[in-house]
Amino acid sequence: MQRILAVAMGAGPKHGDSGVFRGIIGNKSQQVQVRPYVTGLIKGLEARGLKPGQDFEIDYATCEPRTLKPIVQQAIGEHDAIFAMSTSAVKAAMAISKTIPIVFPSISDPIKDGLMKSVAPPGVNATGVRPMRSQTIDDCLELFKVTVPSLKKVYGLHKKNYIPATRAMKVLKAVAKRCGVQFKSTEVSSHKAIADALAKIAKTEKPGQAGVLVMPDDLVLSASRMVAQSGLDLKIPTFFPTTDWVRSQSPSALGGYGVPQVACGEAAAAYMYKVLKDGASPKDLPVKRIGGFEWAVNRQVARAIGLEIPNSVVKAADRVV
């Protein structure tokens, strides 16, 4: 049986599960809630005839920025491949090993992020798929505004100096002006800092006039459940660059636009299969852009936070909850 190490940015010890969790198969584990990327990876490998627990096993590592590299270092020697779910995770894995195969489900621009000099072929021990989250963040802001016409200010939470997020902010400032909203960049360094920022927004802004746009930032995306729940509790509209968190069960975001993380995981599974079963090297597998963008909105969330989604949006969205 082959073993995969799935690496994700996540909460620290004081703010949720952190560390390496052995034998995680799917999202049924009682120990930790895995990312939708992992759910997609498992579905994709199963579709190719591999059975969880028989042909492959997944260990799941989750941690905040300062502990990411040590945790990867601790776990890396026992695995046949790494499934790295963000730019930070890929960089940490590549810094530790130049030989172990690394497959990623979501990197916006691997060249500008400094991971490789070419995407076809990469020439390094990492490859995967690109859902273009940084490049389409302007679409997210425009769709957020039409979903909530009363918006006057949009907060973008992000880590300091995280390249995908800083690159996206350059685009957002121009788009915000065109949409007639103020975009406010807000740095956060932990899940607690994210929670504090959301509480401050709720306290200082008028209901319905300020919202949170989740940036293509691995730390903030790792707090997706908390952001969605806080949006409901604090009556702050939230919009994501993926649609996995726009759902019928609670917590749910108000809206989202992008390629679902589950779909990204399924797409990356094609390369993981080639690596594990065909002996392919990531350096020869070109990084691929993937489609499947969808726009999703949740009317139940809107009503719960005192808003009403316009009928034009309900008719235009790809999926309405």
N, C-alpha and C positions, 0 to 999 in steps of 0.2 A: 504494500500500500504506500502511495506517495503522499508526502505531507507538504501543504502550502501554508506559508505564514502570511496572513492578511494583516496589513499594517494601516492604522487609521489614526488621525489626530483625534483626541478625545479629552475627557475630563481628567483632572488630577485627583489624587487620593481623597482630598477633602470635599470634592464636588462631584463625586460619582465614581463609577468603575474605572480602574486604571490598572494596567499590567498585562500579562500574557495569560490568556485563557485557553486551556488545552481542549482539543477535541470538539470545537464548536462546529456543528453541522446545521446549516440553515439558520433560521431565526427562532428556533424552538428552545434554545438553551435557557435555563433558569438563571444562569450566571450573569449574562450580559446581553444587551440589545445590540445586535450587529447592524451594520449599515445596509441599506438597500443594495449597494454595490455587491456585497457578499451574497445576498439572496439571489441576485442576477447571475453571479458567477456559478453558483451551485446549479441553478436552473439550466444554464448554458452547458455545463459539463454533463449533467444528466441527459440533456437532449442529444449528446454525442455518445451516449452509452456508458458513461462512467457512473458508478454507484457510490454515493457518500458512505463512508464507514467501511467500504470494501475496497474500492479502487483509489480513493483519496480521502484525506482528512484535512481539516482546516484548523489551524491555531490562530487566534485573534489577538492582536496586540493593539492597545489603545492607550494614549498618553498625551499630556500637554507638551508644548514645544521643548521645554528644558530637559524632559526625560525621554524624548523620542529616540535619540540615537543610542543611549545606553540600553533601552529595552530591546531595540533591534539587534544590537550587539550581543545581548544575552541569549536571544532566541535563534539567531540566524544559522548557527552551525548544524542544526538538526533538520533543516528543510530542503526540499528539492526545488522550490521556487517561491518567489515573493509576489504577493498581490498588493501593490502599493497604491493607496487611494487618494493621494494628493501630491502636489509638487514637493512639499516638505518630506513626505514619506519616501518618495522616490530618491530625493537627494540624500536622505539619511542612509538608505539601503545601498546606494551607489558609493557612498563614502566609505562604507564598511567592506563591501565586496565588489570586485570588478568582474567576477565570474558567475555568481549565482544568477539565474534568470529572473528578471523582474518584469512583470506585466502590470500596466496601469489602466484603469477604466475611465480616467478623467484628467487630462492635462490640456489646458487651453492652447499653449504655444511652447512646446518642448525646446525649441531653439532659443527663443527670447528668454525662457526661464533658465537657460544655461545648462540644460540636461544633455544636449547633443548638438552637433554641427549640421546634421542633415536628418530628415525624417525618412528618406528612401535611398538606401537603408540607413538605420540609425548609427550603426558601427559601434554601439556600446551594448552593455548587457541589459538594456531596458527598452521596451516597446509597448504599444497599446493603442488606445483609441482616444479621439479628441471630440468632445461634445461642444467645444467652442463657447464655454461659458463667459469668459472675459469679453470675447468679441460680440456677444449678443446681449450684454448687460444693458445696452441702450434700449433694446426692444423691451426688456423687463420694465424699465422705468416708464416708458411710454404706455405700456399696457397697465401698469400699476395706476397711472394717472387716469386713464379712461375707466378703470374699474372703480376708482374712488375719486370722482371729479372734484370733491371738496379739498383734496390734498393741497397744502401750501408749502409743506416742508417734508423732505424725505431724508432720513438718517441712514447712512451706510456704515455698518459696523465692520471693522477689519483689524487684523494684526498690523503692527508697525513694520514697514518695509517688506511686506509680503508682495512679491512682484505681480502675481495675477490680479490682486486687488488694486494695487497702485496703478497698474496699466488700465484697469477698468475705470478708475476714477477720472482719468483724463477725458475719457469719452463721456462720462456721466455729467460733468460740469456743463458741457455744451448742450447736451440733450435736456438737462434740467431747465436751462434758460428757455429753450424752445417750448417746453411743456408748461412754462409758467410756474415752476416750483423751485424752491431753494434746496439745493443738495448740501447736506452737512456730513462731512467725513468725521467719523468717530472711532478713535483707536481703542482697542480692547486687548488684554493680554491673557485672559483666562475666562472660564465659564462664569466665575463669580463677577468678573468685570462686565461681562455681557448682561448678566442679571441686573447689576447696578445701573448700567446704562439704560436698560429698558424701564426700570423703575423711575429714573430721572425724567425720561421722556414723558411718561404718563403723568408725572407730577407737574411738569412745567408747560406742557403743550395742551391746547384745546382739543377736545375729542373730535375726531374726524378730520382734523387739519394737519396732523403729522402721522407719518407712517415709517415703517422700517423695511428697507430693501436689503435682503440678505445678499452680501457680496460673494463673488467667487473666491472665498477665503476658507481654508480648511478648518481653522479653529472655529469660526462662526457656523459653518455648515455642520460641524460635529455637534453643535448645540441646537440642532434643528428642532428636536422635540421640545426643549426648554423654550426656545424662541416662539414656537407655535403656541405652547401653553400660556406663556406670558402675554402673548398678543390677545388671547381670549380673556385672561384674568384681568389684564390692565386696560382692555378695550383699545388696543393699538392695532391698526391694520398692518399685516405682514405680507410680504411678497417675496417669493423665492426664485432663484435661477434654475430650478428643477421642479417637477410637479409631484414628486413622491409624497410630499407633506400636505398636499391638497387632497383630503380624503374624507370619507363619511364618518370614520371613527375619530374620537378626540384623543390627542389634540390635533387640530388642523390649521394650516395657514389660510389666510383669506384667498390668496391666489399664487400663481407661479407660471413661469414660462421656461421651457427648455427641454432637453432630452432627459427622461426619467433616469435616475441612478440605477434602477433595476435593469433598464434596457442597456445602459452602459456596461454593467457587469456581464450581461448576456453576450454582448458584442466582444468584450475582452476575453470571454471564455474560449472563443475560437483560437486565440493565440496561446492561451494557457494549455489547451489540449495539444496544440502543435509542439509546445515545449516539453510537456510531460510524456506524451505518447509517441510523438514522431521524432523527438530529439532535436527539434529545430532550435537554432540560436536566435535570441532576440535581435542581435546585431544585423541579421539578414531579413527581419520582418518589418516592413515599412509601417510607420505610424499612420493610422487611418482616421480621417474625419468620418463622423457618423451623423446620420439624419435622425428623424423621428421626433422633431420638436412638437410640443403641444402647449396649448394655453388652457389652464384650468382655473376655475374660480369656485368658491364655496359660499352659496347664498345663506346657509345656516350660520356660518361664522359671521357673515356681514350683519345679519339681524341680531346676533348675540352681542355684537359690539356697537350696535346702534346705527348701522349703515344699511343702505339698500343699493344693490348692484343694479346699474341701469339695464333696461330690457335689451338695449342694443348690444351690450356686452354678453348678456345671457344667450342671445341668438348667435353671436359671433364666436364665442369660446368653443374650443374643441371638446371640453369636458366640463360639465356643471354638476356640482354636488348640491 
